[in-house]
Amino acid sequence: MVGKRWEQSVFADVKYLRTEVVKVAETAEAAKGLENLRSNTEVKDLEIQIK
C-alpha cells in the first residue's frame, strides 16, 4: 500500500515538473520573440532615420 502511494506521489511530482519545464520553455520562447521584435523595431527605426 505504501509503495502505491509513493508511486502516485512521484508520478504527480513528475507531471508537475513537466508542466513547469513547459512553462519555462514557453517563457524563454516568448522572451526570444520579444527580443526579435525589439531588434526588428530598432532596425526599422534606423531605416526611417536614414531616409
C-alpha positions as CSV (number, residue, x, y, z in Angstrom):
1,M,0.0,0.0,0.0
2,V,2.8,2.4,0.9
3,G,4.5,1.6,-2.4
4,K,1.5,2.5,-4.4
5,R,1.0,5.8,-2.6
6,W,4.7,6.6,-3.1
7,E,4.4,5.8,-6.8
8,Q,1.4,8.1,-7.2
9,S,3.3,10.9,-5.4
10,V,6.3,10.5,-7.7
11,F,4.0,10.5,-10.8
12,A,2.3,13.7,-9.6
13,D,5.8,15.3,-9.0
14,V,7.0,14.3,-12.4
15,K,3.8,15.6,-14.0
16,Y,4.2,18.9,-12.1
17,L,7.8,19.2,-13.2
18,R,6.9,18.6,-16.8
19,T,4.4,21.5,-16.7
20,E,7.0,23.7,-15.1
21,V,9.5,22.8,-17.8
22,V,6.9,23.6,-20.5
23,K,6.2,27.0,-18.8
24,V,9.9,27.8,-18.7
25,A,10.3,26.8,-22.3
26,E,7.3,29.0,-23.3
27,T,8.6,31.9,-21.3
28,A,12.1,31.6,-23.0
29,E,10.4,31.4,-26.4
30,A,8.3,34.4,-25.6
31,A,11.4,36.3,-24.4
32,K,13.2,35.3,-27.6
33,G,10.3,36.5,-29.7
34,L,10.2,39.8,-27.8
35,E,13.9,40.3,-28.3
36,N,13.5,39.6,-32.1
37,L,10.6,42.0,-32.2
38,R,12.6,44.7,-30.4
39,S,15.6,44.3,-32.7
40,N,13.3,44.4,-35.8
41,T,11.7,47.6,-34.5
42,E,15.2,49.1,-33.8
43,V,16.2,48.3,-37.4
44,K,13.1,49.9,-38.8
45,D,13.6,53.0,-36.7
46,L,17.2,53.3,-38.0
47,E,15.9,52.8,-41.6
48,I,13.4,55.6,-41.1
49,Q,16.1,57.9,-39.7
50,I,18.4,57.2,-42.6
51,K,15.7,58.1,-45.2
